[in-house]
């Protein structure tokens, strides 16, 4: 083989090898950058969903709190509350032993909730 042919062959192989190595490095770097970008985007989306859910829950709790405050300040509720407290402490259940045993039997043996 002539020297000129050997030099051309070595330069061609070196060039091809350099192109393959450069392509491999570019592929690995590009894949890494794409993966990092995708993970960052997913993380940002999850944080955004968390913040939206947090805001909705906070709004709901504020609404319930406002309703409770509104009802508790209603003059009718304020007037009836002492009567309801007395009625609760003086309540006598109407269940006799027959009713109690029938009810107990139903829940232990006949209820569809019993498996």
Backbone bond lengths (Angstrom), bond angles and torsions (degrees), N, CA, C in turn:
res aa  C-N    CA-C-N  psi(-1)  N-CA   C-N-CA  omega(-1)  CA-C   N-CA-C  phi
1 X - - - 1.441 - - 1.531 108.35 -
2 X 1.294 114.63 137.36 1.462 120.71 -177.68 1.524 109.32 -75.07
3 X 1.289 115.45 156.10 1.460 122.46 -179.99 1.515 111.48 -62.41
4 X 1.319 116.55 -39.45 1.464 120.84 179.24 1.518 110.68 -62.04
5 X 1.309 118.95 -41.96 1.458 123.89 179.57 1.529 110.10 -66.53
6 X 1.323 116.78 -40.56 1.465 120.51 179.16 1.530 111.06 -64.57
7 X 1.328 116.49 -42.08 1.467 120.49 179.40 1.521 110.38 -64.31
8 X 1.323 117.74 -44.51 1.467 121.47 178.44 1.524 109.96 -62.54
9 X 1.322 117.37 -42.53 1.465 121.61 -179.85 1.536 110.78 -64.21
10 X 1.308 119.73 -43.14 1.457 123.63 179.54 1.525 110.29 -65.84
11 X 1.323 117.10 -43.85 1.466 120.47 178.49 1.523 110.34 -64.05
12 X 1.335 118.19 -41.81 1.472 122.05 179.09 1.530 110.39 -63.32
13 X 1.305 117.77 -46.90 1.473 121.35 179.74 1.531 110.21 -63.81
14 X 1.326 117.21 -42.81 1.463 120.96 178.67 1.520 111.02 -62.64
15 X 1.329 116.97 -42.79 1.464 121.01 178.87 1.526 110.84 -63.78
16 X 1.322 117.85 -46.09 1.472 122.01 178.92 1.532 109.94 -61.75
17 X 1.332 115.83 -43.41 1.462 119.58 179.07 1.535 110.79 -63.37
18 X 1.320 117.98 -41.46 1.463 121.42 178.21 1.527 111.29 -64.06
19 X 1.348 116.21 -40.15 1.472 119.94 178.21 1.524 110.27 -64.69
20 X 1.326 118.15 -43.29 1.473 121.92 -179.85 1.531 110.22 -63.97
21 X 1.314 117.80 -44.54 1.465 120.74 -179.76 1.530 110.42 -65.22
22 X 1.321 117.55 -43.81 1.465 121.25 178.61 1.525 110.84 -62.23
23 X 1.322 116.72 -42.53 1.469 120.62 178.24 1.521 110.94 -63.09
24 X 1.314 117.09 -42.12 1.465 120.98 179.07 1.512 111.89 -62.69
25 X 1.322 116.08 -43.77 1.468 120.35 179.04 1.522 110.35 -65.33
26 X 1.332 116.79 -42.03 1.467 120.49 178.31 1.519 110.87 -62.79
27 X 1.320 117.21 -41.04 1.468 121.52 179.64 1.524 110.65 -63.90
28 X 1.319 116.77 -45.56 1.464 120.62 -179.56 1.534 110.20 -64.63
29 X 1.321 116.93 -44.16 1.465 120.87 179.67 1.529 110.88 -64.66
30 X 1.335 116.30 -44.76 1.469 120.39 179.56 1.512 112.30 -62.26
31 X 1.324 116.88 -41.35 1.461 121.03 178.41 1.522 110.60 -64.05
32 X 1.317 116.60 -41.90 1.462 121.01 179.73 1.528 111.14 -64.27
33 X 1.327 116.41 -43.98 1.465 120.63 179.53 1.526 110.33 -64.71
34 X 1.339 117.02 -42.30 1.467 120.64 179.47 1.518 111.09 -63.91
35 X 1.326 116.55 -41.34 1.469 120.70 178.98 1.524 110.70 -63.25
36 X 1.331 116.08 -46.11 1.466 119.94 179.01 1.521 111.66 -62.07
37 X 1.312 116.16 -40.64 1.465 120.63 179.53 1.528 110.82 -64.89
38 X 1.331 116.19 -42.67 1.459 120.19 -179.81 1.532 110.68 -65.60
39 X 1.322 117.21 -42.59 1.463 120.27 178.62 1.529 111.42 -63.36
40 X 1.325 116.14 -39.46 1.463 120.16 178.42 1.527 110.25 -64.35
41 X 1.331 117.22 -41.95 1.460 121.58 -179.50 1.531 110.81 -65.46
42 X 1.323 117.25 -43.15 1.470 120.84 178.73 1.526 109.98 -64.35
43 X 1.317 116.64 -42.03 1.462 120.44 178.96 1.529 111.25 -62.04
44 X 1.332 116.54 -43.40 1.468 120.30 178.50 1.521 111.21 -63.48
45 X 1.323 117.04 -38.80 1.463 120.84 178.78 1.530 110.75 -65.06
46 X 1.328 116.95 -42.26 1.462 120.12 178.76 1.527 111.68 -65.63
47 X 1.314 116.81 -40.12 1.468 120.24 177.46 1.525 110.20 -63.13
48 X 1.330 116.32 -41.18 1.463 120.82 178.84 1.530 110.95 -63.08
49 X 1.328 116.82 -44.36 1.471 119.95 178.05 1.523 110.81 -62.93
50 X 1.330 116.57 -39.93 1.467 120.16 179.30 1.524 110.77 -62.41
51 X 1.322 116.53 -43.19 1.462 120.37 -179.56 1.531 111.50 -66.59
52 X 1.340 116.76 -38.70 1.465 119.86 178.16 1.519 110.54 -65.35
53 X 1.329 116.55 -43.87 1.465 120.47 178.57 1.522 110.66 -63.38
54 X 1.313 116.01 -41.17 1.462 120.52 178.20 1.523 110.70 -60.61
55 X 1.331 116.85 -43.62 1.467 120.69 -179.97 1.525 111.03 -65.40
56 X 1.345 116.73 -40.91 1.473 118.84 179.09 1.517 111.63 -64.78
57 X 1.329 116.91 -41.83 1.468 120.18 179.30 1.528 110.00 -65.29
58 X 1.317 116.50 -41.83 1.468 120.21 179.06 1.528 110.72 -62.94
59 X 1.335 117.06 -42.35 1.467 120.87 177.19 1.524 111.14 -61.63
60 X 1.335 116.34 -41.71 1.463 120.59 179.44 1.527 110.39 -63.31
61 X 1.332 116.19 -46.61 1.461 119.47 -179.63 1.527 111.68 -64.59
62 X 1.328 117.16 -37.85 1.468 120.51 175.92 1.520 111.01 -63.11
63 X 1.332 116.13 -40.47 1.459 120.89 178.68 1.528 110.98 -63.04
64 X 1.325 116.40 -45.64 1.471 120.53 178.40 1.529 110.17 -62.83
65 X 1.314 116.40 -42.26 1.467 119.98 178.73 1.524 111.12 -61.16
66 X 1.322 116.55 -42.81 1.468 120.53 178.31 1.526 111.23 -64.07
67 X 1.330 116.97 -38.73 1.467 120.42 177.95 1.528 110.86 -64.51
68 X 1.328 115.75 -43.56 1.466 119.56 179.61 1.530 110.54 -62.91
69 X 1.316 116.02 -42.71 1.465 120.08 178.33 1.523 110.72 -62.58
70 X 1.323 115.97 -42.92 1.464 120.49 -179.35 1.529 111.52 -63.66
71 X 1.325 116.44 -45.01 1.466 119.72 -179.90 1.521 110.62 -68.05
72 X 1.316 117.56 -39.48 1.468 119.56 -177.46 1.521 112.64 -69.24
73 X 1.327 117.27 -21.39 1.460 120.39 178.94 1.532 112.26 -93.81
74 X 1.318 116.67 -2.10 1.455 120.83 179.02 1.534 108.70 -67.30
75 X 1.329 118.67 127.17 1.477 120.93 -177.66 1.535 112.76 -59.89
76 X 1.309 117.88 -33.48 1.467 119.30 178.81 1.531 110.97 -64.14
77 X 1.305 117.06 -40.81 1.466 120.60 179.22 1.528 109.77 -67.43
78 X 1.300 116.70 -42.85 1.468 120.62 -179.81 1.529 110.14 -61.59
79 X 1.333 117.85 -39.64 1.468 121.23 -178.94 1.527 112.25 -71.53
80 X 1.333 118.77 -37.00 1.465 121.53 -173.68 1.528 112.65 -85.80
81 X 1.315 118.25 -19.00 1.453 121.22 -175.03 1.532 114.49 -56.66
82 X 1.325 120.41 -45.90 1.479 118.44 178.30 1.529 112.06 -61.18
83 X 1.318 117.74 -36.35 1.458 121.15 179.37 1.532 110.32 -66.02
84 X 1.309 117.25 -42.32 1.460 120.63 179.24 1.527 111.24 -65.89
85 X 1.304 117.84 -36.74 1.466 121.16 178.63 1.520 110.17 -64.06
86 X 1.324 116.96 -43.91 1.466 121.06 178.37 1.525 110.52 -64.90
87 X 1.300 117.63 -42.57 1.463 121.34 179.90 1.524 110.38 -63.06
88 X 1.313 118.15 -38.43 1.458 121.01 179.74 1.522 111.51 -65.55
89 X 1.320 117.14 -45.71 1.467 119.46 -178.57 1.524 111.74 -70.08
90 X 1.333 119.93 -25.92 1.466 122.78 -178.67 1.523 112.43 -96.19
91 X 1.303 119.71 6.24 1.463 122.45 -176.03 1.525 110.79 -69.39
92 X 1.334 115.57 132.08 1.459 122.48 175.62 1.534 108.15 -116.08
93 X 1.314 117.95 119.80 1.472 119.10 -178.70 1.522 111.46 -64.22
94 X 1.336 116.70 146.71 1.456 123.35 -177.64 1.524 112.78 -93.95
95 X 1.289 118.57 10.66 1.468 121.13 -175.74 1.519 109.17 -87.23
96 X 1.344 115.36 123.74 1.460 119.68 174.33 1.534 108.61 -96.25
97 X 1.310 117.66 179.30 1.469 120.45 -174.92 1.517 112.39 -66.03
98 X 1.330 118.83 -34.01 1.459 121.70 179.20 1.526 110.25 -66.22
99 X 1.296 116.03 -47.28 1.464 120.54 178.99 1.517 110.23 -63.87
100 X 1.311 116.39 -41.36 1.457 121.18 -179.14 1.523 111.05 -63.31
101 X 1.339 117.96 -44.18 1.464 119.96 -179.49 1.532 110.91 -70.27
102 X 1.333 118.66 -35.23 1.468 121.07 177.40 1.528 110.42 -65.95
103 X 1.308 116.14 -41.53 1.461 120.79 178.32 1.522 110.81 -65.32
104 X 1.306 116.38 -44.06 1.458 120.93 178.38 1.527 110.72 -61.99
105 X 1.336 116.81 -43.12 1.471 121.48 178.69 1.522 110.73 -61.56
106 X 1.320 117.69 -41.99 1.468 121.17 179.29 1.523 111.07 -59.83
107 X 1.329 116.81 -49.67 1.463 119.53 -176.54 1.515 112.98 -70.59
108 X 1.328 117.45 -25.92 1.463 119.71 -179.74 1.530 112.54 -86.13
109 X 1.350 118.05 -31.22 1.459 119.62 -171.81 1.539 114.72 -120.17
110 X 1.312 118.40 -34.81 1.455 120.08 -169.28 1.521 114.56 -108.67
111 X 1.281 118.17 -13.79 1.456 120.84 -175.22 1.522 111.30 -64.80
112 X 1.341 117.96 136.94 1.462 119.58 177.52 1.534 112.20 -67.37
113 X 1.310 116.30 -13.81 1.466 119.00 179.14 1.518 112.44 -79.37
114 X 1.357 117.05 -16.03 1.460 121.33 179.19 1.508 107.91 -80.14
115 X 1.338 116.57 127.64 1.458 118.38 -179.55 1.497 112.54 -101.52
